[in-house]
Amino acid sequence: MQRLTDAADPDLGARFAGVRPAWEAIQFTGYGEAVRLLASEVYGMEDWSAAALHRAEEKLRQWQQPGGRYQLLRQVGKLDHVQVDDFCWPCLPDPSGPDFFLYDLSWASFGNGQIDAEGLCRETGGTVSSLSSLRQGMEQLFAKYAPCAVAVKAQHAYNRTLCWQERGDDEAENALQVVLAHKELMHIAYPYSDELVALTKHYRNVWADLCWAWSIAPYTAADFVRRFLHAAPASKLFAFGGDTRWPTSSVAYALQARRWFHYALQGEVGDGLLLERQAMDLATRLMRLNQEECFDLKGTRAAIGAARA
């Protein structure tokens, strides 16, 4: 692995040779399928020879020119837009594609109880010394960046329980002072997808997101779509998200999602549970309309346009 990722070594064939046995063992898994799609559809690779790897490297250099990222995602990946989480508060219009590259307002640190008092001071000009000043600073962040943000993201489930409960100001104040004194699930909830269907069905503020699911376990994701459609409102499911920092991988994940989503809906039509037109309407809803409604894309893009002006 160390040699594979050593960009200073020009021998791509030898670099890949060290992991070839592992690749041959996992190439038909969900992750392996995404890599195969990336190789064939983005880089035009027919095999994994050294010559093919070098041709792919040349193609990558073409994508790495100005405008290449947008062209790759919009034209090759056929994505309407991307939602970028860069773990910071500013959500300013992106000049490389203001209507395409949309940004999340990161709330990860607040969700994890990590208070960047100095950073908040730089953004708002206020000092965090009490619960009221913290609340004021958070409100100012929203006023400053929320209009151009497509969503607020607080991925705290990686670090703490999802069990929320109301707390009084006294409790919150005590917790804040400890922090200031420096004292020490998305992805269809796999493998607990039945529980996610139940949550989505019964709580109006819960949506299910198939982000990354098509690569984690594509057959399971396709089965989840079919079970979801017969249990919960179709307006509560998002069909795709790439969850990657690499534009090329986003394209591969999009291709993979379309392949397995088609398989799921084709199964519904083949079993006589949906008409073909109903399946096509559902595809439009789950791939685009639900997201447009939930994230208010029209309003976000209008605010970005106003900010640019």
ABEGO torsion letter per residue (X at the ends): XAAAABAABABAAAAAAAAAAAAAAAAABAAAAAAAAAAAAAAGBABABAAAAAAAAAAAAAAABBGAAAAAAAAAAGBABBBBBAGBABBBBBAAGAAABBBBBBAAAAAAGBBBAAAAAAAAGBBBABAAAAAAAAAAAAAAAAAABABBBBBAAAABBABBBBBBAAAAAAAAAAAAAGBXXBGGGOABAAAAAAAAAABAABBBBABGAAAABAAAAAAAAAAAAAABBAAABBABBAGBABAAAAAAAAAAAAAAAAAAAAAAAAAGABBAAAAAAAAAAAAAAAAAAAAGAAAAAAAAAAAAX
